[in-house]
Structure formats: structure tokens, C-alpha cells
């Protein structure tokens, strides 16, 4: 523990944008980075080969889902999640706190942890800080998250403070358990604490100061993108990065659109993840260099000469037209969802590669301002 995997390489003179790298046993992660979400040890609709070919550097899995199915003992037997799913790069596991919290009518939160019913079969389970850390030891991700309670939006100061105190208590217990129980797969796992506190700056600061005393290997910002206005999300993120340690990785959980990512990087964020590129692809929406395109729309039915994005060199855009993708969607063919997913994730991954190049040559801020406007357009 406390063997900091993050190295800060550069901070922009015009914003809080940063270049860095996170060194893990499964490879180096160059930040800022977008992390595709592979909830159940799979990024929906595509293979690990597709992820490697699009140059993804790190992906996520989720403790709650893997605990329920197929079970963390089986993942451990396979040698950890990377071997289990045939992914050869770094991985991060979300602790499952958000998933358990979102069950609402199926869970009961106590000081000791959360009693909940499985969304699959209704069976009863209990998550504690220790049991969640044990599960993540078995899963074997390179970066593991503290068990937290996601503060709902909106919340009063007393409500958010009560939730925050519980998260901090659980984080201390998780850290103590990890120190007594080393990794089981032969490589280090880095522990990230989660900054909660709702939309209340005084509570976010309280969380940061408490986490500094606990000493995680990195810091995540949770409880964002949960229904608050985008400007509030940006304001809270900006406030948090003003107070987070500069020598630790900063991760905003569950964000977001391509323009959200650029806004986050401007505010000093190193890592983001979101299901949006995969979920939206399956529902007929893709992100492009010219704006948002709903490929299922009737106006693309005869568009046999135009790819989803003429400026994209992903497998989908090199080989297939908008008319074909629309046909696949209407015919309910799985290939359509796969191709759209490949495009969206390729777009996200390569957008962040361009972000890194722009920060390196000191042209990021003006470029980002222009891109934020373009990327939000409806095509």
C-alpha cells in the first residue's frame, strides 16, 4: 500500500490539464484516459481483441456483478479477471457501492455494511468493507476501489454528511483489511479512496482532508453525474481538484459524453469512465468528430456512400455505411450493435489520445473549447 503508481509528467500553464502515467503490473496507463466499462468481465458486444486493436489502455469490471455471477472464487481460480476474460492490459474494479445503492427497494444500509437482494434471483447477501476488499483481491484488478455510499442528489447538508461519514468509516476499514491481507495473484493492487459529500463544497473538502489522512494510492470523485446540472458537476470537480494532492491520480466516476471528458481534463482530471459509448451505440446513437449522429434515423436509409464518421479510421467506418448500420439496427442484427460499439469506443479512446498530444504541445485549451461546441451538435 501507498506505493504510488502515478507519475505527474506535465501540468498545462493555461488550465489544470495534466499529463501523467500510472504504472501497473499489466502495463502503463497514459493519462488523461477514458476507461471502457466491462461490467461483467466483458465490454458489451465486443471482444478483448477489439479493445486491444483500438488501443484501449485500461478497462473496468464491477465487483457487485462478478460477485453474483460467476462468483469471485471462480475468477480467482482462473488466475484473476484479466486471464478469465482474455484481456492483457490493466483493469480497475468498482467496488459495487453504486450498484448496491441503486437497488433501493432491495437493500438496507447499516454502519457495518449493506444487506441486499440479488437483482438476478432475489437471493440475500451482505457487503462489508472487508468482504468487498476480499472480493476485489480475488478478482485481481490492478486498481481497486473503496466501498462507499453514493450520496443521492439532491441532498441536504445533514443527509450528505451522514452519508460521507459512513463512506469514510468504510474506507478506513477497507484500508486496514487490505494491509492485513496482501494480493493473492502475485502483483500489486492499488487502492483508491472515493470523495463523496454531494454538491456541498464544505463536505467535499472534509472528505478530501480525511482521505489524505487515510492515505489511498489514488483519489476518485463519486456522486457526480447523478442528476445534477452539468455546470454543477463541473464546479464541484473544479473545487475538488483544487484540493486533491497533485501527486496522485484523480478519477471522476461515471462521466460522461465526449464534451464532458474535455471539460473534466480542463479541470485537472486524469481518469474517466462511462457506459454511455457502449449503451448509446446499442440504442442507435454514435459520437462523431462532427457531432452526435443517430444512425437509426430514416434519413440515413439511402446513405450507402457515407460512413458514420468520415474522419474516423475504426473498423466500422473503414468498411460500412450509415445505410448498412441503420439496416442492421432495424433488422435487430447483433452485428449492428457491435459495429456501433467499436466505433464509439474507438472515438473515445482516440479523442483522449488527441487530448494528450494537445496538452504536450500546449494547444489543448483553444482546441478543447472549439471541440466542446462541435461535439454537442446534432447531425
TORKOL-4160 file (C-alpha; in steps of 0.2 Angstrom, whole numbers, padded with zeros to 4 digits, m for minus):
379
<pt num="1" X="0000" Y="0000" Z="0000"/>
<pt num="2" X="0005" Y="0018" Z="m0003"/>
<pt num="3" X="0017" Y="0013" Z="m0016"/>
<pt num="4" X="0011" Y="0027" Z="m0028"/>
<pt num="5" X="0009" Y="0021" Z="m0045"/>
<pt num="6" X="0005" Y="0038" Z="m0053"/>
<pt num="7" X="0019" Y="0050" Z="m0060"/>
<pt num="8" X="0014" Y="0068" Z="m0065"/>
<pt num="9" X="0023" Y="0072" Z="m0081"/>
<pt num="10" X="0016" Y="0090" Z="m0085"/>
<pt num="11" X="0003" Y="0102" Z="m0080"/>
<pt num="12" X="m0003" Y="0115" Z="m0093"/>
<pt num="13" X="0001" Y="0133" Z="m0090"/>
<pt num="14" X="m0016" Y="0138" Z="m0097"/>
<pt num="15" X="m0028" Y="0126" Z="m0087"/>
<pt num="16" X="m0027" Y="0112" Z="m0074"/>
<pt num="17" X="m0025" Y="0099" Z="m0088"/>
<pt num="18" X="m0011" Y="0086" Z="m0084"/>
<pt num="19" X="m0001" Y="0073" Z="m0092"/>
<pt num="20" X="0004" Y="0058" Z="m0082"/>
<pt num="21" X="0006" Y="0039" Z="m0081"/>
<pt num="22" X="0000" Y="0025" Z="m0070"/>
<pt num="23" X="0012" Y="0010" Z="m0069"/>
<pt num="24" X="0004" Y="m0007" Z="m0066"/>
<pt num="25" X="0009" Y="m0025" Z="m0067"/>
<pt num="26" X="m0001" Y="m0026" Z="m0083"/>
<pt num="27" X="0006" Y="m0011" Z="m0092"/>
<pt num="28" X="0007" Y="0008" Z="m0091"/>
<pt num="29" X="m0009" Y="0019" Z="m0092"/>
<pt num="30" X="m0005" Y="0036" Z="m0100"/>
<pt num="31" X="m0017" Y="0049" Z="m0093"/>
<pt num="32" X="m0028" Y="0058" Z="m0096"/>
<pt num="33" X="m0038" Y="0042" Z="m0100"/>
<pt num="34" X="m0055" Y="0036" Z="m0104"/>
<pt num="35" X="m0059" Y="0018" Z="m0097"/>
<pt num="36" X="m0071" Y="0007" Z="m0106"/>
<pt num="37" X="m0084" Y="m0001" Z="m0095"/>
<pt num="38" X="m0083" Y="m0020" Z="m0094"/>
<pt num="39" X="m0096" Y="m0023" Z="m0080"/>
<pt num="40" X="m0097" Y="m0042" Z="m0080"/>
<pt num="41" X="m0079" Y="m0045" Z="m0087"/>
<pt num="42" X="m0084" Y="m0040" Z="m0104"/>
<pt num="43" X="m0087" Y="m0024" Z="m0113"/>
<pt num="44" X="m0104" Y="m0027" Z="m0120"/>
<pt num="45" X="m0104" Y="m0033" Z="m0138"/>
<pt num="46" X="m0085" Y="m0034" Z="m0142"/>
<pt num="47" X="m0070" Y="m0044" Z="m0138"/>
<pt num="48" X="m0054" Y="m0041" Z="m0129"/>
<pt num="49" X="m0046" Y="m0041" Z="m0147"/>
<pt num="50" X="m0056" Y="m0027" Z="m0152"/>
<pt num="51" X="m0051" Y="m0017" Z="m0137"/>
<pt num="52" X="m0033" Y="m0020" Z="m0140"/>
<pt num="53" X="m0034" Y="m0016" Z="m0158"/>
<pt num="54" X="m0042" Y="0001" Z="m0154"/>
<pt num="55" X="m0028" Y="0004" Z="m0142"/>
<pt num="56" X="m0038" Y="0005" Z="m0126"/>
<pt num="57" X="m0026" Y="0005" Z="m0111"/>
<pt num="58" X="m0037" Y="0000" Z="m0096"/>
<pt num="59" X="m0055" Y="m0006" Z="m0094"/>
<pt num="60" X="m0066" Y="m0008" Z="m0079"/>
<pt num="61" X="m0076" Y="m0023" Z="m0071"/>
<pt num="62" X="m0088" Y="m0022" Z="m0057"/>
<pt num="63" X="m0087" Y="m0031" Z="m0040"/>
<pt num="64" X="m0105" Y="m0032" Z="m0037"/>
<pt num="65" X="m0109" Y="m0041" Z="m0054"/>
<pt num="66" X="m0094" Y="m0053" Z="m0053"/>
<pt num="67" X="m0098" Y="m0057" Z="m0035"/>
<pt num="68" X="m0116" Y="m0063" Z="m0040"/>
<pt num="69" X="m0111" Y="m0071" Z="m0057"/>
<pt num="70" X="m0100" Y="m0081" Z="m0060"/>
<pt num="71" X="m0093" Y="m0078" Z="m0042"/>
<pt num="72" X="m0077" Y="m0071" Z="m0037"/>
<pt num="73" X="m0070" Y="m0088" Z="m0032"/>
<pt num="74" X="m0071" Y="m0094" Z="m0050"/>
<pt num="75" X="m0062" Y="m0078" Z="m0056"/>
<pt num="76" X="m0049" Y="m0081" Z="m0043"/>
<pt num="77" X="m0047" Y="m0099" Z="m0049"/>
<pt num="78" X="m0044" Y="m0093" Z="m0067"/>
<pt num="79" X="m0030" Y="m0083" Z="m0061"/>
<pt num="80" X="m0039" Y="m0066" Z="m0060"/>
<pt num="81" X="m0050" Y="m0056" Z="m0071"/>
<pt num="82" X="m0038" Y="m0052" Z="m0085"/>
<pt num="83" X="m0034" Y="m0071" Z="m0088"/>
<pt num="84" X="m0053" Y="m0075" Z="m0085"/>
<pt num="85" X="m0058" Y="m0063" Z="m0100"/>
<pt num="86" X="m0043" Y="m0064" Z="m0111"/>
<pt num="87" X="m0038" Y="m0045" Z="m0108"/>
<pt num="88" X="m0020" Y="m0042" Z="m0107"/>
<pt num="89" X="m0020" Y="m0024" Z="m0100"/>
<pt num="90" X="m0023" Y="m0015" Z="m0084"/>
<pt num="91" X="m0040" Y="m0016" Z="m0075"/>
<pt num="92" X="m0050" Y="m0007" Z="m0062"/>
<pt num="93" X="m0064" Y="m0013" Z="m0052"/>
<pt num="94" X="m0078" Y="m0003" Z="m0045"/>
<pt num="95" X="m0082" Y="m0009" Z="m0028"/>
<pt num="96" X="m0101" Y="m0011" Z="m0031"/>
<pt num="97" X="m0106" Y="0003" Z="m0019"/>
<pt num="98" X="m0115" Y="0012" Z="m0033"/>
<pt num="99" X="m0124" Y="m0004" Z="m0039"/>
<pt num="100" X="m0130" Y="m0009" Z="m0021"/>
<pt num="101" X="m0135" Y="0009" Z="m0018"/>
<pt num="102" X="m0146" Y="0010" Z="m0034"/>
<pt num="103" X="m0155" Y="m0006" Z="m0029"/>
<pt num="104" X="m0166" Y="0005" Z="m0017"/>
<pt num="105" X="m0180" Y="m0007" Z="m0013"/>
<pt num="106" X="m0169" Y="m0022" Z="m0011"/>
<pt num="107" X="m0156" Y="m0015" Z="0001"/>
<pt num="108" X="m0154" Y="m0010" Z="0019"/>
<pt num="109" X="m0139" Y="0001" Z="0024"/>
<pt num="110" X="m0131" Y="m0001" Z="0041"/>
<pt num="111" X="m0115" Y="0005" Z="0050"/>
<pt num="112" X="m0107" Y="m0012" Z="0046"/>
<pt num="113" X="m0112" Y="m0013" Z="0028"/>
<pt num="114" X="m0126" Y="m0016" Z="0016"/>
<pt num="115" X="m0139" Y="m0030" Z="0016"/>
<pt num="116" X="m0146" Y="m0033" Z="m0001"/>
<pt num="117" X="m0155" Y="m0044" Z="m0013"/>
<pt num="118" X="m0148" Y="m0050" Z="m0029"/>
<pt num="119" X="m0156" Y="m0042" Z="m0044"/>
<pt num="120" X="m0154" Y="m0059" Z="m0053"/>
<pt num="121" X="m0163" Y="m0071" Z="m0042"/>
<pt num="122" X="m0168" Y="m0062" Z="m0026"/>
<pt num="123" X="m0155" Y="m0071" Z="m0015"/>
<pt num="124" X="m0149" Y="m0062" Z="0000"/>
<pt num="125" X="m0131" Y="m0055" Z="0003"/>
<pt num="126" X="m0121" Y="m0044" Z="0013"/>
<pt num="127" X="m0107" Y="m0032" Z="0008"/>
<pt num="128" X="m0095" Y="m0025" Z="0021"/>
<pt num="129" X="m0079" Y="m0015" Z="0018"/>
<pt num="130" X="m0069" Y="m0031" Z="0022"/>
<pt num="131" X="m0079" Y="m0043" Z="0011"/>
<pt num="132" X="m0079" Y="m0031" Z="m0004"/>
<pt num="133" X="m0060" Y="m0029" Z="m0002"/>
<pt num="134" X="m0059" Y="m0048" Z="m0001"/>
<pt num="135" X="m0069" Y="m0050" Z="m0017"/>
<pt num="136" X="m0058" Y="m0037" Z="m0026"/>
<pt num="137" X="m0042" Y="m0047" Z="m0020"/>
<pt num="138" X="m0050" Y="m0062" Z="m0028"/>
<pt num="139" X="m0055" Y="m0053" Z="m0044"/>
<pt num="140" X="m0037" Y="m0046" Z="m0045"/>
<pt num="141" X="m0039" Y="m0029" Z="m0054"/>
<pt num="142" X="m0024" Y="m0018" Z="m0054"/>
<pt num="143" X="m0034" Y="m0003" Z="m0046"/>
<pt num="144" X="m0047" Y="m0007" Z="m0033"/>
<pt num="145" X="m0060" Y="0005" Z="m0026"/>
<pt num="146" X="m0065" Y="0008" Z="m0008"/>
<pt num="147" X="m0083" Y="0003" Z="m0003"/>
<pt num="148" X="m0093" Y="0019" Z="m0002"/>
<pt num="149" X="m0111" Y="0025" Z="m0001"/>
<pt num="150" X="m0116" Y="0036" Z="m0016"/>
<pt num="151" X="m0123" Y="0052" Z="m0009"/>
<pt num="152" X="m0140" Y="0055" Z="m0018"/>
<pt num="153" X="m0145" Y="0071" Z="m0027"/>
<pt num="154" X="m0152" Y="0082" Z="m0021"/>
<pt num="155" X="m0147" Y="0080" Z="m0003"/>
<pt num="156" X="m0146" Y="0092" Z="0012"/>
<pt num="157" X="m0130" Y="0095" Z="0021"/>
<pt num="158" X="m0135" Y="0084" Z="0036"/>
<pt num="159" X="m0140" Y="0070" Z="0024"/>
<pt num="160" X="m0124" Y="0071" Z="0014"/>
<pt num="161" X="m0113" Y="0072" Z="0029"/>
<pt num="162" X="m0121" Y="0057" Z="0037"/>
<pt num="163" X="m0118" Y="0048" Z="0020"/>
<pt num="164" X="m0100" Y="0054" Z="0020"/>
<pt num="165" X="m0096" Y="0049" Z="0037"/>
<pt num="166" X="m0101" Y="0031" Z="0033"/>
<pt num="167" X="m0090" Y="0031" Z="0017"/>
<pt num="168" X="m0075" Y="0037" Z="0027"/>
<pt num="169" X="m0078" Y="0024" Z="0041"/>
<pt num="170" X="m0079" Y="0010" Z="0027"/>
<pt num="171" X="m0064" Y="0017" Z="0018"/>
<pt num="172" X="m0053" Y="0016" Z="0034"/>
<pt num="173" X="m0059" Y="m0002" Z="0037"/>
<pt num="174" X="m0056" Y="m0007" Z="0019"/>
<pt num="175" X="m0038" Y="0000" Z="0020"/>
<pt num="176" X="m0035" Y="m0009" Z="0037"/>
<pt num="177" X="m0041" Y="m0025" Z="0029"/>
<pt num="178" X="m0030" Y="m0023" Z="0014"/>
<pt num="179" X="m0015" Y="m0020" Z="0025"/>
<pt num="180" X="m0018" Y="m0037" Z="0034"/>
<pt num="181" X="m0022" Y="m0046" Z="0018"/>
<pt num="182" X="m0010" Y="m0044" Z="0003"/>
<pt num="183" X="m0014" Y="m0048" Z="m0015"/>
<pt num="184" X="m0016" Y="m0066" Z="m0020"/>
<pt num="185" X="m0011" Y="m0066" Z="m0038"/>
<pt num="186" X="0007" Y="m0061" Z="m0037"/>
<pt num="187" X="0006" Y="m0042" Z="m0042"/>
<pt num="188" X="0001" Y="m0026" Z="m0033"/>
<pt num="189" X="m0016" Y="m0019" Z="m0032"/>
<pt num="190" X="m0018" Y="0000" Z="m0029"/>
<pt num="191" X="m0032" Y="0006" Z="m0018"/>
<pt num="192" X="m0042" Y="0022" Z="m0022"/>
<pt num="193" X="m0052" Y="0031" Z="m0010"/>
<pt num="194" X="m0069" Y="0040" Z="m0015"/>
<pt num="195" X="m0073" Y="0058" Z="m0012"/>
<pt num="196" X="m0091" Y="0060" Z="m0008"/>
<pt num="197" X="m0101" Y="0074" Z="0000"/>
<pt num="198" X="m0114" Y="0078" Z="m0013"/>
<pt num="199" X="m0114" Y="0095" Z="m0020"/>
<pt num="200" X="m0108" Y="0103" Z="m0004"/>
<pt num="201" X="m0091" Y="0110" Z="m0006"/>
<pt num="202" X="m0088" Y="0110" Z="0013"/>
<pt num="203" X="m0091" Y="0092" Z="0014"/>
<pt num="204" X="m0081" Y="0088" Z="m0002"/>
<pt num="205" X="m0066" Y="0097" Z="0007"/>
<pt num="206" X="m0070" Y="0087" Z="0023"/>
<pt num="207" X="m0069" Y="0071" Z="0013"/>
<pt num="208" X="m0053" Y="0076" Z="0004"/>
<pt num="209" X="m0044" Y="0080" Z="0021"/>
<pt num="210" X="m0050" Y="0064" Z="0029"/>
<pt num="211" X="m0044" Y="0054" Z="0014"/>
<pt num="212" X="m0027" Y="0062" Z="0014"/>
<pt num="213" X="m0025" Y="0055" Z="0032"/>
<pt num="214" X="m0031" Y="0038" Z="0027"/>
<pt num="215" X="m0018" Y="0038" Z="0013"/>
<pt num="216" X="m0025" Y="0029" Z="m0003"/>
<pt num="217" X="m0015" Y="0027" Z="m0018"/>
<pt num="218" X="m0027" Y="0037" Z="m0029"/>
<pt num="219" X="m0042" Y="0048" Z="m0027"/>
<pt num="220" X="m0059" Y="0046" Z="m0036"/>
<pt num="221" X="m0073" Y="0058" Z="m0036"/>
<pt num="222" X="m0090" Y="0049" Z="m0034"/>
<pt num="223" X="m0108" Y="0056" Z="m0033"/>
<pt num="224" X="m0107" Y="0065" Z="m0049"/>
<pt num="225" X="m0117" Y="0063" Z="m0065"/>
<pt num="226" X="m0131" Y="0058" Z="m0054"/>
<pt num="227" X="m0144" Y="0070" Z="m0060"/>
<pt num="228" X="m0136" Y="0087" Z="m0056"/>
<pt num="229" X="m0134" Y="0101" Z="m0069"/>
<pt num="230" X="m0118" Y="0099" Z="m0079"/>
<pt num="231" X="m0112" Y="0116" Z="m0073"/>
<pt num="232" X="m0114" Y="0110" Z="m0055"/>
<pt num="233" X="m0104" Y="0094" Z="m0059"/>
<pt num="234" X="m0090" Y="0104" Z="m0067"/>
<pt num="235" X="m0090" Y="0116" Z="m0052"/>
<pt num="236" X="m0088" Y="0103" Z="m0039"/>
<pt num="237" X="m0075" Y="0094" Z="m0049"/>
<pt num="238" X="m0065" Y="0110" Z="m0051"/>
<pt num="239" X="m0066" Y="0113" Z="m0032"/>
<pt num="240" X="m0061" Y="0095" Z="m0028"/>
<pt num="241" X="m0045" Y="0096" Z="m0040"/>
<pt num="242" X="m0040" Y="0112" Z="m0032"/>
<pt num="243" X="m0038" Y="0102" Z="m0015"/>
<pt num="244" X="m0033" Y="0085" Z="m0020"/>
<pt num="245" X="m0015" Y="0080" Z="m0020"/>
<pt num="246" X="m0005" Y="0084" Z="m0036"/>
<pt num="247" X="0005" Y="0068" Z="m0035"/>
<pt num="248" X="m0010" Y="0056" Z="m0035"/>
<pt num="249" X="m0021" Y="0051" Z="m0049"/>
<pt num="250" X="m0038" Y="0059" Z="m0050"/>
<pt num="251" X="m0053" Y="0049" Z="m0056"/>
<pt num="252" X="m0071" Y="0055" Z="m0059"/>
<pt num="253" X="m0083" Y="0040" Z="m0059"/>
<pt num="254" X="m0097" Y="0038" Z="m0072"/>
<pt num="255" X="m0093" Y="0053" Z="m0084"/>
<pt num="256" X="m0098" Y="0055" Z="m0097"/>
<pt num="257" X="m0100" Y="0062" Z="m0115"/>
<pt num="258" X="m0085" Y="0067" Z="m0126"/>
<pt num="259" X="m0088" Y="0085" Z="m0121"/>
<pt num="260" X="m0089" Y="0081" Z="m0103"/>
<pt num="261" X="m0072" Y="0072" Z="m0104"/>
<pt num="262" X="m0064" Y="0088" Z="m0111"/>
<pt num="263" X="m0072" Y="0098" Z="m0098"/>
<pt num="264" X="m0065" Y="0086" Z="m0085"/>
<pt num="265" X="m0047" Y="0087" Z="m0092"/>
<pt num="266" X="m0048" Y="0106" Z="m0091"/>
<pt num="267" X="m0051" Y="0104" Z="m0073"/>
<pt num="268" X="m0037" Y="0093" Z="m0069"/>
<pt num="269" X="m0045" Y="0075" Z="m0070"/>
<pt num="270" X="m0034" Y="0061" Z="m0075"/>
<pt num="271" X="m0047" Y="0046" Z="m0077"/>
<pt num="272" X="m0065" Y="0044" Z="m0083"/>
<pt num="273" X="m0076" Y="0030" Z="m0087"/>
<pt num="274" X="m0094" Y="0029" Z="m0093"/>
<pt num="275" X="m0106" Y="0016" Z="m0100"/>
<pt num="276" X="m0113" Y="0029" Z="m0112"/>
<pt num="277" X="m0102" Y="0025" Z="m0128"/>
<pt num="278" X="m0107" Y="0006" Z="m0127"/>
<pt num="279" X="m0125" Y="0009" Z="m0121"/>
<pt num="280" X="m0129" Y="0023" Z="m0134"/>
<pt num="281" X="m0121" Y="0013" Z="m0148"/>
<pt num="282" X="m0134" Y="m0002" Z="m0144"/>
<pt num="283" X="m0148" Y="0011" Z="m0145"/>
<pt num="284" X="m0144" Y="0019" Z="m0161"/>
<pt num="285" X="m0133" Y="0034" Z="m0156"/>
<pt num="286" X="m0115" Y="0037" Z="m0160"/>
<pt num="287" X="m0102" Y="0051" Z="m0157"/>
<pt num="288" X="m0093" Y="0058" Z="m0171"/>
<pt num="289" X="m0080" Y="0072" Z="m0175"/>
<pt num="290" X="m0094" Y="0082" Z="m0182"/>
<pt num="291" X="m0107" Y="0079" Z="m0168"/>
<pt num="292" X="m0120" Y="0067" Z="m0162"/>
<pt num="293" X="m0127" Y="0055" Z="m0175"/>
<pt num="294" X="m0142" Y="0044" Z="m0173"/>
<pt num="295" X="m0139" Y="0031" Z="m0186"/>
<pt num="296" X="m0156" Y="0023" Z="m0184"/>
<pt num="297" X="m0164" Y="0038" Z="m0192"/>
<pt num="298" X="m0174" Y="0036" Z="m0208"/>
<pt num="299" X="m0164" Y="0050" Z="m0217"/>
<pt num="300" X="m0149" Y="0038" Z="m0217"/>
<pt num="301" X="m0159" Y="0024" Z="m0226"/>
<pt num="302" X="m0151" Y="0028" Z="m0243"/>
<pt num="303" X="m0134" Y="0034" Z="m0237"/>
<pt num="304" X="m0124" Y="0020" Z="m0244"/>
<pt num="305" X="m0108" Y="0030" Z="m0248"/>
<pt num="306" X="m0105" Y="0038" Z="m0231"/>
<pt num="307" X="m0098" Y="0030" Z="m0215"/>
<pt num="308" X="m0103" Y="0035" Z="m0198"/>
<pt num="309" X="m0089" Y="0047" Z="m0197"/>
<pt num="310" X="m0078" Y="0051" Z="m0212"/>
<pt num="311" X="m0064" Y="0057" Z="m0201"/>
<pt num="312" X="m0063" Y="0040" Z="m0191"/>
<pt num="313" X="m0052" Y="0026" Z="m0196"/>
<pt num="314" X="m0060" Y="0012" Z="m0185"/>
<pt num="315" X="m0065" Y="m0004" Z="m0192"/>
<pt num="316" X="m0083" Y="0001" Z="m0193"/>
<pt num="317" X="m0080" Y="0017" Z="m0203"/>
<pt num="318" X="m0067" Y="0009" Z="m0214"/>
<pt num="319" X="m0080" Y="m0004" Z="m0220"/>
<pt num="320" X="m0098" Y="0000" Z="m0218"/>
<pt num="321" X="m0110" Y="0014" Z="m0222"/>
<pt num="322" X="m0123" Y="0023" Z="m0212"/>
<pt num="323" X="m0137" Y="0014" Z="m0223"/>
<pt num="324" X="m0130" Y="m0003" Z="m0218"/>
<pt num="325" X="m0129" Y="0001" Z="m0199"/>
<pt num="326" X="m0147" Y="0008" Z="m0200"/>
<pt num="327" X="m0152" Y="m0008" Z="m0209"/>
<pt num="328" X="m0144" Y="m0019" Z="m0196"/>
<pt num="329" X="m0152" Y="m0009" Z="m0182"/>
<pt num="330" X="m0169" Y="m0011" Z="m0190"/>
<pt num="331" X="m0167" Y="m0029" Z="m0193"/>
<pt num="332" X="m0161" Y="m0032" Z="m0175"/>
<pt num="333" X="m0145" Y="m0039" Z="m0180"/>
<pt num="334" X="m0132" Y="m0041" Z="m0167"/>
<pt num="335" X="m0118" Y="m0035" Z="m0179"/>
<pt num="336" X="m0125" Y="m0018" Z="m0179"/>
<pt num="337" X="m0123" Y="m0015" Z="m0161"/>
<pt num="338" X="m0106" Y="m0022" Z="m0161"/>
<pt num="339" X="m0100" Y="m0011" Z="m0175"/>
<pt num="340" X="m0108" Y="0004" Z="m0167"/>
<pt num="341" X="m0099" Y="0000" Z="m0151"/>
<pt num="342" X="m0082" Y="m0002" Z="m0159"/>
<pt num="343" X="m0084" Y="0015" Z="m0167"/>
<pt num="344" X="m0090" Y="0024" Z="m0151"/>
<pt num="345" X="m0076" Y="0017" Z="m0140"/>
<pt num="346" X="m0063" Y="0020" Z="m0154"/>
<pt num="347" X="m0069" Y="0038" Z="m0155"/>
<pt num="348" X="m0067" Y="0040" Z="m0136"/>
<pt num="349" X="m0050" Y="0032" Z="m0135"/>
<pt num="350" X="m0043" Y="0042" Z="m0149"/>
<pt num="351" X="m0051" Y="0058" Z="m0143"/>
<pt num="352" X="m0041" Y="0056" Z="m0127"/>
<pt num="353" X="m0025" Y="0052" Z="m0137"/>
<pt num="354" X="m0028" Y="0068" Z="m0146"/>
<pt num="355" X="m0030" Y="0077" Z="m0129"/>
<pt num="356" X="m0013" Y="0070" Z="m0123"/>
<pt num="357" X="m0005" Y="0076" Z="m0139"/>
<pt num="358" X="m0013" Y="0094" Z="m0137"/>
<pt num="359" X="m0008" Y="0095" Z="m0119"/>
<pt num="360" X="0010" Y="0090" Z="m0124"/>
<pt num="361" X="0012" Y="0104" Z="m0137"/>
<pt num="362" X="0002" Y="0117" Z="m0127"/>
<pt num="363" X="m0013" Y="0119" Z="m0139"/>
<pt num="364" X="m0026" Y="0110" Z="m0129"/>
<pt num="365" X="m0036" Y="0124" Z="m0122"/>
<pt num="366" X="m0041" Y="0133" Z="m0138"/>
<pt num="367" X="m0044" Y="0116" Z="m0147"/>
<pt num="368" X="m0054" Y="0109" Z="m0132"/>
<pt num="369" X="m0065" Y="0125" Z="m0132"/>
<pt num="370" X="m0069" Y="0123" Z="m0151"/>
<pt num="371" X="m0072" Y="0104" Z="m0149"/>
<pt num="372" X="m0084" Y="0105" Z="m0135"/>
<pt num="373" X="m0095" Y="0116" Z="m0146"/>
<pt num="374" X="m0093" Y="0104" Z="m0161"/>
<pt num="375" X="m0096" Y="0088" Z="m0152"/>
<pt num="376" X="m0113" Y="0093" Z="m0145"/>
<pt num="377" X="m0121" Y="0096" Z="m0162"/>
<pt num="378" X="m0135" Y="0085" Z="m0168"/>
<pt num="379" X="m0132" Y="0079" Z="m0185"/>
